[in-house]
Amino acid sequence: MRYKIIEGFLSSDECKGIIESAKTRLHVSTAWNVKEGRSEISDYRRSEQMYYQIGENQLVKDVEQRISSYTGLPVENGEGLQIVHYIKGGYYKNHWDYFDPAWSGNHGELARGGQRVITCLMYLNTLSGSGETNFPYADLKVEPKEGKAIIWHNVDEAGNIDKSTFHEAVPVGDGVEKWIATKWLRAFQFR
């Protein structure tokens, strides 16, 4: 798995600003059904989420530009910035971010800009002892820390899907909540 962890990728003010502006727009999270080719509410995932439009406000523009500068992919290749909120017991079971072309349900998504070649996951608050992002095939666990990002390639150098990127959001413990922002970057302009 090709990845980089960056401490301080977002400032504390940016993290707090994203959370505050997202709070009133949250709805129940969905998971992708590869057989049906659609998002749906599922026991596979317990959280709330919302999406910003590309360049929706200055804060979003700044984050998108930073991700673009770091990855070398243009802002136009990115999906909207997704904000996810987990409370006690919240989780997302093991999954991949890429769209496996072997599943016909993914073909419509692949037509919208190609493969999700890079994921940028940013932690908006700090947790200890729960809520880690676990990559079991890569023997990697990332603890949430405000401003930290993990950026990984969902494909190998030849452009083939990288199964070692299998990951999960470990359940959140008692008395805490977890906030993340995720940006998926496609091979081509996203539409």
FENWO-V424893 format. One record per pair of residues at least 4 apart in sequence whose C-alpha atoms are under 6 Angstrom apart, sorted by the first residue. I is the first residue (numbers start at 1). GAP is how many residues later the second one is. Records with the same first field share a line. If there is no record, write none. Layout:
I: GAP / GAP
//
This chain:
1: 163
2: 150 / 151
3: 148 / 149
4: 146 / 147
5: 144 / 145
6: 142 / 143
7: 141
8: 139 / 140
9: 138 / 139 / 140
10: 137
11: 136
13: 4
15: 109
26: 22 / 23 / 24
27: 21 / 22
28: 20
29: 18 / 19 / 20
30: 9 / 10 / 11
31: 8 / 9
32: 6 / 7
33: 4 / 5 / 6
34: 71
35: 70
36: 69
37: 68 / 69
44: 49
45: 46 / 47
46: 44 / 45
47: 38 / 39 / 43
48: 36 / 37
49: 34 / 35
50: 32 / 33
51: 29 / 30 / 31
52: 28 / 29
53: 27
54: 26
55: 5 / 6
68: 4 / 5 / 6 / 7
76: 113
77: 108 / 109 / 111 / 112 / 113
78: 106 / 107
79: 105
81: 101 / 102
82: 99 / 100
83: 97 / 98
84: 95 / 96
85: 93 / 94
86: 4 / 91 / 92
87: 90
88: 84 / 85 / 86
89: 82 / 83
90: 81 / 82
91: 78 / 79 / 80
92: 76 / 77
93: 75
94: 73 / 74
95: 71 / 72
96: 70
98: 18
99: 7
110: 4 / 5
112: 78 / 79
113: 73 / 75 / 76 / 77
114: 72 / 73 / 74
115: 71 / 72
116: 69 / 70
117: 36 / 37 / 38 / 68 / 69 / 70
118: 34 / 35 / 36 / 66 / 67
119: 32 / 33 / 64 / 65
120: 30 / 31 / 62 / 63
121: 28 / 29 / 60 / 61
122: 26 / 27 / 58 / 59
123: 21 / 22 / 23 / 24 / 25 / 57
124: 22 / 23 / 55 / 56
125: 20 / 21 / 54
126: 18 / 19 / 20
127: 17
130: 42 / 43
131: 39 / 40 / 41
132: 10 / 11 / 38
133: 8 / 9 / 35 / 36
134: 7 / 33 / 34
135: 4 / 5 / 31 / 32
137: 27
138: 26
154: 8
155: 4 / 5 / 6 / 7
156: 4 / 6
//
